[in-house]
């Protein structure tokens, strides 16, 4: 049998030439994933072929269907890792900025303090996973799993550019907000299932607060889609590049959405549902160890999604004005930098403002931000009818 070189098994064909290619346009994370499998699978196939020349397993490992299957698995891992690292950077950013606002340096554990996030993750996984005796076990586990799962799903569904996406859907914003809106119900049931009055109060507070701010957010999202003429995320970003970032004509909507996003992510000053000074830890009280750590991670995921939505709807997404084709080089980095900039503003709000009472939160949601969102919608309607957009 003639010796087979590894170069005969490891090659990098055009990804869109694969008949099983699952996307309509070029997808960067899938391209990275396919190249990784070409290296891994091709090397394994070459080694097997050295031992058993002409075997069908080697051919199967590098066929189009197998390459697509394993590329999709690696694709999901790559997307998750990028989002996960981005959220860890957000957590590191918050610790350092809050430290400076308190006249201290913040976390200092490795790499300018970044490894503190990793250390805290290991710490929560090593803690004892206790569970109260009289909880409703099914809802106790399922609701928190759904809160964490939907938060991760939404975070991964946010596209970083027109080439970095999971699904290029035309109703993307509606799907994201639909999943986002499930959290209040999961949190309420989770607080009830713990058989703890503090958890129940925290769950009720979280649900009523989230519902009161979701409606203005939905109106603002519909307003941005109306101005762009599409529900597609890429279409909204492109519409802003063709005209102007929407925070200029929709300045009222931009400020309103920012405040509502803080409330939806249960961030200070809208964190009364988790007010540790009066409710122990709110609806999360009876979750310990790994479960509590994942809940906190899910909170930061929802904060990341809120900042990303502001970037998409009002800050032009992954495009920068006046640089033309340069937007094609690192649009993902531009998107993440804008998102971290919005998160920086949320951190400053947390450092500057005290906690808001429940009645104040609800009054702001229904009596202030609901009318402001409608006013913003009327302004956009007038602009569309006047032919400005």
N, C-alpha and C positions, 0 to 999 in steps of 0.2 A: 504494500500500500504506500503511495506517495505521501511524504511528510506534508502535513497541513500547517500553514503558518497561522498565527493568531490573527493576523490582518485579514485572513479569509473569513473570519467569524465576527470580528469587531469592525463595524463600519457605521457610518452616520448618513443614511439616506434622507431624502426630503420627507419630512414628517407628513406633509399633506398628500404625498404620493401613496401613503398607506391606505388601502381600501377600507380599513376599519377606523380611520381617523374620525373622532367623535365630534369635531367642531367644524363650523362653517368658515371661520377665519383663523388666522395664525394665533396660536396660544403659546406664550412663552414658558409658563411652568410645565406644560405638557412636553414642549420641546426639550427642556432640561431633563424631565423624567425619562423621556424616550432615550436620550443620549446616555443617561446613567444605566438604563437597562441594557443598552447595546454593549456597554463596557462590562457590566456584571454578567448578564446572560451570555454574551459572546465569549467571555473568558471561561465560564463554566462549560459551555458547549465545546470549546476548543480542548479543554482538559479531558472531558469525557471522550471526545473523538480520538485523543492520543491513546487512551486506554482501550477503547473499543471502536476502531475505525469503521466508518460507514453506518453507525448506529442511528436509529430514527429519533432518539431523544435529543441529540445535538441539533438535528434539523428542526425539531419541534420548538426548541428554545429560541430560535432566531427567526421563526416564521412570523408573518404579519399579525396573525391573530394573537399569538402569545406575546409578542412585543407590545401590542396595544393593551392587552390585559394587565401586564405587569407595569407598563408605563402609567396606566390609570391609578394603580395602587400607589406608586411612587409619587404621582401627581398630587394625590390627596395628602400624602405626608409632607410634601414640599410646601403646599399652600398652608397647611396647619402650622408648620414650623415658622414660616415667615410671619404669620399672624401672631403666633405665640411669642416670638422674639420681639415683635413690635409692641405687644402689650407689656412685656417685661420692661422694655425701654420706657414706656409710659409710666409704669410704677416707679422706676428709678428716677425719672424726671420729677415726679411728684415729691418723692422723698428729698431730693436735692433742693428743689425750689422751696418747699415748706421749711426745710432747714434754714435756708437763707432768710426767709421772712421772719424766722424766730431767732435770728442772729446766732446761728450755729452752722456747722458745715454739712449736716445731714449724714447719711450712711457713708462709711469709709471702708467697707469690707471688699477689697479686691477690685481692680479695674475701675477706679474712681467711685467705688461703692456699688457697682452693678451686681457683683456676686452676692450681695445681701439678699437680693430677690431669690436667687437660687438656693441660698442657705435657708431662707424662710420656707421655701417649697419643701425641702428635705425635712425640715423640722416638723411641719404639719403632717407629712406622711409617716413620720416616726411616732407621733403622739398616739395615745390609746384611743381606739374608736369605740366610745361608749354609746349606749342607746337606752333611753328610759324604758321602764317595764310596761307602762300603760299607754304607750303610743299606738296609734293605728298604723301598724307596720307597713301595710301595702302603700298607703298614701304618703307615709313618712319617707319612704325610699323613692317612690316613683315621682313624686312632685319635684323633689330637689334634683333628681336625675334629669327631669324634663327642663327645669330652669337652666341647668348647666349645659345640657345638650343643645337646646334651642339657641342659647347665647353663643356657643361655639359655631353652630351652623350659620347664624346670621353674620358673625364676624368673618367667617371664611367666604361667604357669598358676596361680600363687598369687593368689587373689582378695584384693583390698584391702577389700572390703565386699560386702554382698549385692547391690549394684548395679554393682560394678566387678569383672568376672570375664570369663574367656575362654570357659569352658564350665562350666555348672552341673551337674556330674556327681555321681551318687550314690555312686560309688566313687572319689572324688577323691583321697583320701589314699593309697589303694593304688596308683593310677596314678602319683602323684608319687613314692612310694617305689620303685616298680618302675623308673622311669627313673633315680632316684637311685642305685639299686643296680647300674646298668650301669657306672658309673665305674671300679670296681676292675679290671674285665676290660679296659677300654680302656687304663687306665694301665699294667697289667702288660704287655700286648702292645706298647704304645708304648715302654716301657723296653727290651724285648727287641729291637725293630726298629732301635734306634739303634746296635747293634753296639758298645756301650760298657759295660764292666763296672760302672761307677758308676751309669749309667742303669738297668741291669738290677737291681742291688741296690736302688736307689731304688724301682723299679716293684714289686719283690717286697715290700718293706717297706710300701709304700702299700696294696697289695692285701690283704695279710694283716691290716693294721691296720683297714682299712675293713670287711672282712668280719666281723672280731671284734666290731665295734661296731654293725654294721647289725642284727644279730639282736636285741640288747637294745632297739634303737630300734623295730623292728617289733613287739616284744612290748608296748612302751609305747604305741605308736600303737593297737594293737588294744585295749589296756586303756582308753584314752580313748574310743575308739569304742564299747566295751561300756558304759561309764558313760553316754554320750550316747544310745546306742541307734541310732546311724546312722553310716555312713561318709561322709556328706555334710558338707563343710566348714562350710557355712552352718548345718546342723543342730547340729553340735558347738558352734559359737559361740553359737547361740540357747539350747542346753541350759545352757550356763554362765551366760547372762544370766538364765535362769529360776530357777537354783539358786544357784550360786556358782562363781567361777573354780576350775578343777580343780587349781591348785597348792596349794590348801588341803587337800582330802582326799587328794591324790596328791603330797604333799611329797617323798616318796622318789622317785617317778617323775619329778618336776620336776627335782630335782638330777641324777638319773641321766641324763635326756634331755639336760640342758645339757652335761654332760661328754661324752656320746656325740656330741653335735652338734659340739663342738669337735674331736673326733677325726675325724669324717666330713669336716669342712671342712679337715682337715690344718692346723689352727692350733696355735700353741704352747699347751701343752707337748707336743702330739702331732704335731710337724712333722718327725719324724726322717726321713721319706721324702724331705724336701727339705733335709736338714741341710747347708747350704752349707759349714759348717766341716769336714765330713768326706766329703761326697759331691758336692762342687762345686755342683750344683744339683739333685741327685736325679734323678728320671726326666725332668726337663725340660732336662737338661744340653745336649743337642745341638739344641735349638730356639732359634733366634735371631730378632732383629728383631720383626716383626709377630706371628709365631707365639708367641713367648715372651710378648709383651704380652697377647695374647688368652688365653693359658693363665692368666696372673695374674688377668685380669679374670674368667675362669671360676671361679677359686678364690674370689674375693669374691662371685660369684653364688651359689656353694654355701654360703658363709657367710651370705649374705642369706636364702637358703631355709631354712637351719637355724634362724636367729633367727625367721623368719616362722612356722615350724612350732611353735616354742615358744610364740609369741604365740597361735596358733590353738588349740593343745591345752591350754594351761595358764593363759593370761592373759586369756581372754575375747575374743580376736580384736579386732574393730573396735568393740566396745561398752564403755562405761564404766558402772559401777554407780551407782545412785541419781540419775541425771539424766534418766531417762525418754525422752521424745520428742526431747530434745536430741541423742541418738545419731544421728538422721536427717540432721543437718546436715553434718558433716565426718567421717564414719566412716573415710574413707580416710586422712586425716591422723592420726587416733587410732591406726589400725593401724600406720602408718609410725613414729610416735613410740614406740610400744611396741617395735617391731622394733629401732629404733636404741637403745633402752634396754637390750635384751638384748645387742645387739652391744657396747654400752659395757661390760657385764659381761665379755664375752669379751676385750675389750681389756685390762681390769684383770688378768684371769687371765694374759694374755700378758706383761704387764709384771712380774708378781709371781713367776711360777713358772719354774724352769729346765726345759730339755728333758728328756723322759723316755726311758729306754733302750727298745730294741725289746722285750726280754723283759718289762720292767715294763709296757709298753703292753698286750701280749697278756695278761699275767696279770690286769691290771685289767679288761680286757674280758670274759674268760671266767670268772674266779674271783670278781670283785667285782660288776660291773655286770649280768652275766647273772642271778645270784641275786637282786640287788636288784630287777630288773625283774619277776622272778617273784613276789617278795614283794609288790610293788606290785599285781600282778594279783590275788593272793589277797585283799589288803585290799579291792580294788574288788568282787570277787566276794562277799565277806562283806557289804559295804555294799549291794549290789544284792539279795542274798538277804534282808537284814534290812529291806528296803523304805525305806532312807534315800534312795536315788536311784532 
